[in-house]
Amino acid sequence: MWPEIKTDYERLQDDVKLFLDIQFRNAISDDYRYDIRRAILDDVVADVVETSDFRRNGYWSQDDIKLAVGRVLIARMGINR
């Protein structure tokens, strides 16, 4: 059987999920962590696609994800900057 071949976008999604799981593990109860991840995942991935080197070279970093999470949470909370 052939191994699963993931697209760059699928790898990015996996990377963002892992990042959120690790970062939220100590800060947010399990009761809420997965719901919050699910609620912001698509927006965080979209932000990374827009602001990183993803479109040009299929590249992103943990810092790109970190910045995207902050921007998404700021926007969701309605905080004006």
Backbone as ProteinMPNN parsed JSONL, in Angstrom:
{"seq_chain_A": "MWPEIKTDYERLQDDVKLFLDIQFRNAISDDYRYDIRRAILDDVVADVVETSDFRRNGYWSQDDIKLAVGRVLIARMGINR", "coords_chain_A": {"N_chain_A": [[0.835, -1.178, 0.0], [0.489, 2.265, -0.725], [2.096, 4.999, 0.857], [0.421, 7.638, 2.63], [0.179, 10.695, 1.002], [0.609, 13.934, 1.749], [-0.625, 17.202, 1.071], [0.95, 20.465, 0.928], [-0.755, 22.244, 2.183], [-2.314, 20.564, 3.83], [-0.306, 19.638, 5.513], [0.359, 22.038, 6.746], [-2.05, 22.556, 8.12], [-1.987, 20.398, 9.943], [0.318, 21.094, 11.359], [-0.458, 23.5, 12.549], [-2.577, 22.576, 14.169], [-1.153, 20.902, 15.935], [0.567, 22.798, 17.111], [-1.333, 24.455, 18.416], [-2.479, 22.597, 20.187], [-0.263, 21.945, 21.822], [0.446, 24.465, 22.895], [-1.92, 25.257, 24.173], [-2.338, 23.279, 26.024], [-1.406, 23.509, 28.74], [-2.65, 25.821, 29.441], [-5.384, 25.868, 29.056], [-8.325, 24.191, 29.958], [-9.028, 20.745, 29.234], [-11.693, 20.455, 28.683], [-12.389, 22.609, 27.124], [-10.372, 23.115, 25.294], [-10.227, 21.713, 22.755], [-12.534, 22.59, 21.463], [-12.02, 25.322, 21.233], [-9.722, 25.224, 19.633], [-10.819, 24.096, 17.305], [-12.571, 26.147, 16.62], [-10.894, 28.283, 15.895], [-9.05, 27.315, 14.091], [-9.259, 27.268, 11.151], [-9.137, 30.014, 10.563], [-6.62, 30.686, 11.576], [-4.934, 29.112, 9.98], [-5.545, 30.236, 7.465], [-4.552, 32.832, 7.862], [-1.799, 32.299, 8.176], [-1.234, 31.321, 5.616], [-1.651, 33.656, 4.148], [0.249, 35.474, 5.197], [2.77, 34.389, 5.424], [5.565, 32.691, 3.834], [4.239, 30.806, 2.465], [2.594, 30.61, 0.087], [4.379, 31.232, -1.959], [6.659, 29.543, -1.647], [5.834, 27.341, -0.225], [6.457, 27.384, 2.46], [6.502, 27.852, 5.985], [6.776, 29.024, 9.377], [7.165, 28.339, 12.918], [6.993, 30.772, 14.187], [5.432, 32.202, 12.348], [2.99, 30.909, 12.724], [2.554, 31.475, 15.427], [2.282, 34.299, 15.392], [0.001, 34.445, 13.77], [-1.955, 33.177, 15.369], [-2.158, 35.031, 17.45], [-3.114, 37.305, 16.013], [-5.584, 36.332, 15.081], [-6.938, 35.76, 17.502], [-7.013, 38.316, 18.671], [-8.646, 39.644, 16.786], [-11.009, 38.1, 17.005], [-11.743, 38.689, 19.617], [-12.37, 41.284, 19.405], [-10.59, 43.33, 19.898], [-9.158, 46.442, 19.491], [-6.396, 47.591, 17.723]], "CA_chain_A": [[0.0, 0.0, 0.0], [1.25, 3.507, -0.829], [1.924, 5.886, 2.024], [-0.389, 8.826, 2.398], [0.951, 11.863, 0.588], [-0.136, 15.118, 2.135], [-0.304, 18.459, 0.405], [1.516, 21.472, 1.83], [-1.861, 22.805, 2.975], [-2.646, 19.583, 4.863], [0.793, 19.655, 6.48], [0.19, 23.272, 7.502], [-3.155, 22.326, 9.054], [-1.49, 19.514, 10.993], [1.28, 21.846, 12.146], [-1.216, 24.452, 13.367], [-3.267, 21.785, 15.2], [-0.166, 20.488, 16.925], [0.977, 24.004, 17.813], [-2.401, 24.858, 19.333], [-2.584, 21.586, 21.248], [0.865, 22.084, 22.74], [0.39, 25.753, 23.589], [-3.123, 25.352, 24.998], [-2.402, 22.161, 26.971], [-1.247, 23.956, 30.117], [-3.37, 27.069, 29.683], [-6.825, 25.728, 28.885], [-8.85, 22.883, 30.344], [-9.405, 19.835, 28.15], [-13.115, 20.661, 28.39], [-12.555, 23.706, 26.161], [-9.233, 23.228, 24.371], [-10.503, 21.241, 21.393], [-13.544, 23.474, 20.872], [-11.344, 26.56, 20.853], [-8.875, 24.908, 18.473], [-11.69, 23.927, 16.143], [-13.16, 27.445, 16.278], [-9.939, 29.238, 15.299], [-8.1, 26.635, 13.198], [-9.314, 27.722, 9.753], [-8.674, 31.399, 10.487], [-5.169, 30.705, 11.793], [-4.316, 28.574, 8.762], [-5.696, 31.25, 6.412], [-3.622, 33.923, 8.165], [-0.444, 31.834, 7.854], [-1.143, 31.281, 4.152], [-1.579, 35.028, 3.652], [1.331, 36.317, 5.71], [4.067, 33.697, 5.421], [6.107, 32.357, 2.515], [3.538, 29.584, 2.074], [2.15, 30.611, -1.322], [5.504, 31.303, -2.878], [7.597, 28.426, -1.534], [5.315, 26.275, 0.625], [7.199, 27.447, 3.709], [6.014, 28.625, 7.12], [7.542, 28.74, 10.58], [6.413, 28.408, 14.178], [6.721, 32.19, 14.438], [4.28, 32.567, 11.513], [1.801, 30.381, 13.399], [2.398, 32.235, 16.67], [1.722, 35.6, 15.026], [-1.358, 34.24, 13.258], [-2.837, 32.906, 16.512], [-2.385, 36.32, 18.108], [-3.975, 38.152, 15.183], [-6.928, 35.758, 15.061], [-7.562, 35.95, 18.814], [-7.285, 39.763, 18.793], [-9.815, 39.949, 15.949], [-12.18, 37.423, 17.581], [-12.131, 39.368, 20.855], [-12.754, 42.652, 19.097], [-9.62, 44.275, 20.457], [-8.65, 47.369, 18.477], [-4.958, 47.873, 17.861]], "C_chain_A": [[0.883, 1.247, 0.0], [1.04, 4.344, 0.423], [1.08, 7.092, 1.64], [0.524, 9.993, 2.047], [0.1, 13.087, 0.883], [0.32, 16.318, 1.325], [0.338, 19.401, 1.422], [0.426, 22.035, 2.739], [-2.255, 21.849, 4.099], [-1.553, 19.52, 5.938], [0.729, 20.906, 7.346], [-0.928, 23.109, 8.53], [-2.701, 21.461, 10.231], [-0.534, 20.256, 11.929], [0.57, 22.841, 13.067], [-1.967, 23.711, 14.478], [-2.312, 21.39, 16.31], [0.292, 21.683, 17.762], [-0.067, 24.41, 18.84], [-2.547, 23.869, 20.48], [-1.481, 21.754, 22.286], [0.749, 23.367, 23.558], [-0.798, 25.846, 24.542], [-3.155, 24.31, 26.11], [-2.327, 22.619, 28.421], [-2.093, 25.177, 30.452], [-4.883, 26.91, 29.701], [-7.241, 24.311, 29.231], [-9.197, 22.053, 29.112], [-10.86, 20.019, 27.748], [-13.328, 21.683, 27.277], [-11.521, 23.733, 25.056], [-9.579, 22.835, 22.937], [-11.57, 22.085, 20.699], [-12.921, 24.783, 20.419], [-10.463, 26.324, 19.636], [-9.719, 24.811, 17.204], [-12.247, 25.281, 15.667], [-12.19, 28.373, 15.562], [-9.04, 28.627, 14.236], [-8.112, 27.196, 11.78], [-8.807, 29.153, 9.598], [-7.161, 31.492, 10.676], [-4.451, 30.194, 10.546], [-4.392, 29.609, 7.637], [-4.73, 32.408, 6.626], [-2.188, 33.525, 7.831], [-0.248, 31.795, 6.337], [-0.93, 32.689, 3.6], [-0.286, 35.746, 4.024], [2.708, 35.659, 5.707], [4.547, 33.5, 3.981], [5.417, 31.105, 1.951], [3.202, 29.555, 0.585], [3.313, 30.56, -2.298], [6.353, 30.035, -2.855], [7.092, 27.263, -0.69], [5.986, 26.231, 1.985], [6.462, 28.292, 4.734], [6.851, 28.227, 8.323], [6.624, 28.762, 11.804], [6.095, 29.861, 14.524], [5.559, 32.686, 13.592], [2.982, 32.116, 12.182], [1.515, 31.191, 14.658], [1.778, 33.605, 16.397], [0.28, 35.471, 14.551], [-2.341, 33.985, 14.393], [-3.149, 34.212, 17.224], [-3.326, 37.205, 17.321], [-5.408, 37.643, 15.176], [-7.634, 35.99, 16.398], [-7.905, 37.424, 19.056], [-8.547, 40.127, 18.012], [-11.08, 39.33, 16.55], [-12.677, 38.11, 18.846], [-12.53, 40.818, 20.637], [-11.827, 43.711, 19.682], [-9.079, 45.127, 19.317], [-7.192, 47.661, 18.76], [-4.576, 49.017, 16.99]], "O_chain_A": [[1.92, 1.269, 0.663], [-0.059, 4.39, 0.978], [1.037, 7.504, 0.48], [1.522, 10.24, 2.724], [-0.989, 13.252, 0.335], [1.485, 16.434, 0.947], [0.276, 19.161, 2.628], [0.66, 22.274, 3.923], [-2.505, 22.295, 5.219], [-1.846, 19.368, 7.124], [1.011, 20.849, 8.543], [-0.763, 23.489, 9.69], [-3.004, 21.768, 11.384], [-0.575, 20.067, 13.145], [0.953, 23.005, 14.226], [-1.988, 24.178, 15.617], [-2.629, 21.529, 17.492], [0.393, 21.584, 18.984], [0.262, 24.678, 19.996], [-2.722, 24.276, 21.629], [-1.74, 21.71, 23.488], [0.934, 23.351, 24.775], [-0.689, 26.452, 25.607], [-3.932, 24.451, 27.055], [-3.111, 22.159, 29.251], [-2.236, 25.529, 31.622], [-5.588, 27.726, 30.295], [-6.583, 23.347, 28.84], [-9.606, 22.588, 28.081], [-11.224, 19.768, 26.599], [-14.333, 21.631, 26.567], [-11.759, 24.31, 23.994], [-9.249, 23.564, 22.002], [-11.518, 22.276, 19.484], [-13.25, 25.297, 19.35], [-10.456, 27.133, 18.708], [-9.371, 25.373, 16.166], [-12.376, 25.523, 14.467], [-12.603, 29.164, 14.714], [-8.331, 29.357, 13.543], [-7.059, 27.566, 11.263], [-8.13, 29.473, 8.621], [-6.498, 32.287, 10.011], [-3.464, 30.788, 10.11], [-3.406, 29.832, 6.934], [-4.15, 32.914, 5.665], [-1.44, 34.322, 7.264], [0.803, 32.198, 5.839], [-0.122, 32.889, 2.693], [0.22, 36.547, 3.238], [3.71, 36.326, 5.967], [3.995, 34.074, 3.042], [5.953, 30.434, 1.069], [3.499, 28.575, -0.098], [3.23, 29.915, -3.344], [6.724, 29.51, -3.905], [7.826, 26.303, -0.458], [6.079, 25.169, 2.6], [5.871, 29.319, 4.4], [7.552, 27.215, 8.295], [5.46, 29.154, 11.72], [5.04, 30.147, 15.09], [4.772, 33.509, 14.058], [1.997, 32.854, 12.201], [0.368, 31.55, 14.924], [0.853, 34.02, 17.095], [-0.566, 36.297, 14.895], [-3.449, 34.523, 14.381], [-4.305, 34.465, 17.565], [-4.242, 37.797, 17.892], [-6.347, 38.435, 15.256], [-8.803, 36.375, 16.421], [-8.971, 37.735, 19.588], [-9.414, 40.836, 18.522], [-12.121, 39.987, 16.593], [-13.876, 38.119, 19.125], [-12.973, 41.497, 21.562], [-12.237, 44.845, 19.927], [-8.603, 44.606, 18.308], [-6.806, 47.941, 19.895], [-3.409, 49.409, 16.963]]}, "name": "protein", "num_of_chains": 1, "seq": "MWPEIKTDYERLQDDVKLFLDIQFRNAISDDYRYDIRRAILDDVVADVVETSDFRRNGYWSQDDIKLAVGRVLIARMGINR"}
